């Protein structure tokens, strides 16, 4: 991917993070209601299919992965969920 495409993808992910209400429960570098995105990226690092798995959790919700508090399904398209998953996994 060209550097300018990477910047555009990063900006799109961050914009969705803010627009879709993710910031109500998540932060990049600290646990809130949900895990820090840096921790999510570390947990999924090097796993085959991580982007698809995370996109599914974003879209459909999940429970029990990071504790007892469930993450509700999010009102995002499959493309938006994929963009968010890529962005979350890029956090270091």
RAPE-V299464 format. One record per helix or strand of 2 or more residues. SS is the DSSP state (2 for helix, 1 for strand). FROM is the first residue (numbers start at 0). TO is the last residue. If there is no record, write none. Layout:
# RAPE-V299464
SS|FROM|TO ; SS|FROM|TO
This chain:
# RAPE-V299464
2|2|18 ; 2|21|23 ; 2|36|43 ; 2|49|59 ; 2|77|88
